Amino acid sequence: MKLLYTIVASLAIIILIGSTGAAIQQQASGIIANWREEFRVLTDEFEDAVSDAIDQETNNLTSIHKLVDDYRTNLTKIFENP
């Protein structure tokens, strides 16, 4: 009888750990997916803005430097700890 209680307790612990791990993984994937989408959108916008700046003003590097600074600032906002 003691063996039966040990087996049932072990199975309960395994199920509890499995369900807790699955819940943590699900929440973490949601956070990572949000970061990934924000990063993708930000990078696409940055690439388009740099391409437009190069097409319009070939010798004006200050506008490109400003775009890079803005991109760096926005990246920091995305990946900062809440």
C-alpha positions in Angstrom: 0.0 0.0 0.0 2.9 2.3 0.8 4.2 1.7 -2.7 0.9 2.7 -4.2 0.9 6.0 -2.3 4.4 6.7 -3.5 3.5 6.1 -7.1 0.4 8.3 -6.9 2.3 11.1 -5.2 5.1 10.8 -7.8 2.6 11.0 -10.7 0.9 14.0 -9.1 4.2 15.8 -8.7 5.1 15.1 -12.3 1.8 16.4 -13.6 2.1 19.6 -11.4 5.6 20.3 -12.7 4.6 19.6 -16.3 1.6 21.9 -16.1 3.6 24.7 -14.4 6.3 24.4 -17.0 3.8 24.6 -19.9 2.2 27.7 -18.4 5.5 29.4 -18.0 6.5 28.5 -21.5 3.3 29.8 -22.9 3.6 33.2 -21.2 7.2 33.5 -22.2 6.5 32.8 -25.8 3.8 35.5 -25.8 6.3 38.1 -24.5 9.0 37.0 -27.0 6.5 37.1 -29.9 5.6 40.7 -29.0 9.2 41.7 -28.9 9.9 40.0 -32.2 7.0 41.7 -33.9 7.9 45.2 -32.6 11.5 44.6 -33.6 10.5 43.5 -37.1 8.2 46.5 -37.6 10.8 48.9 -36.2 13.6 47.5 -38.4 11.4 47.6 -41.5 10.5 51.3 -40.9 14.2 52.1 -40.2 15.3 50.4 -43.5 12.6 52.3 -45.5 13.6 55.6 -43.9 17.3 55.1 -44.6 16.6 54.1 -48.2 14.4 57.2 -48.7 17.1 59.4 -47.1 19.7 58.0 -49.4 17.5 58.5 -52.4 16.7 62.1 -51.5 20.0 63.4 -50.2 23.1 61.5 -51.2 25.6 63.7 -49.4 23.7 64.5 -46.2 24.8 62.1 -43.5 23.3 64.0 -40.6 19.8 62.8 -41.4 21.1 59.2 -41.6 22.9 59.6 -38.2 19.6 61.0 -36.7 17.7 57.9 -38.1 20.3 55.6 -36.5 20.1 57.4 -33.2 16.3 57.2 -33.2 16.5 53.5 -34.1 18.9 52.8 -31.2 16.6 54.7 -28.8 13.5 52.7 -30.0 15.4 49.4 -29.7 16.3 50.3 -26.2 12.6 50.9 -25.4 11.6 47.6 -26.8 14.1 45.5 -24.9 14.2 47.4 -21.6 13.0 45.5 -18.5 9.5 46.6 -17.6 
